[in-house]
Amino acid sequence: MKVSRPRIPVTLLIIIAVLLVLGFVAGRYINATMTEQQLADNIFINAIPFVLIFAAIILGFIAIIVVVASMLDNNISARAHRIVEQILIVGIVLGVVGMFQPWLFDGYRFGFVLLLISTLCFILWSHITPKRELMQEDTVSGPSGESMRENFESSSGVE
């Protein structure tokens, strides 16, 4: 498997850094300048740091998807891609079962973590394109017994 050089989204990383800095600075500023009563009355002002940091986390996940997809696109066989995808789906199903079973609290905790990790990995994995397998000309034939390539060339005038 030849791993290609990752495409690093520099602009996205700069936006993430700016949002994180703004979120932390806004949190410190809001807590330092407003009283507890003002914070309780103005919920939206109190949510500004959370929204900025949450947006940075989401954009960070998008940046990870871009880097991993640029490295692995067309480098994973279709069979391996399908196997990993099925494992992730089983992880999602087991996570849901663990969360909704009524007997063990540890099952809930384990199910939540498994569901979270499996879902995030499935989202990432769904952005990776498997390698395309080349079709054999002899196995695929047109209506007159000619190969599809010969059929295309004769109909399009390509020699």
Sequence and secondary structure as in RCSB ss.txt:
>XXXX:A:sequence
MKVSRPRIPVTLLIIIAVLLVLGFVAGRYINATMTEQQLADNIFINAIPFVLIFAAIILGFIAIIVVVASMLDNN
ISARAHRIVEQILIVGIVLGVVGMFQPWLFDGYRFGFVLLLISTLCFILWSHITPKRELMQEDTVSGPSGESMRE
NFESSSGVE
>XXXX:A:secstr
         HHHHHHHHHHHHHHHHHHHHHHHHS HHHHHH HHHHHHHHHHHHHHHHHHHHHHHHHHHHHHTTT
S HHHHHHHHHHHHHHHHHHHHHHH SS HHHHHHHHHHHHHHHHHHHHHTT         TTT B TTS BHHH
HHHHHHT  
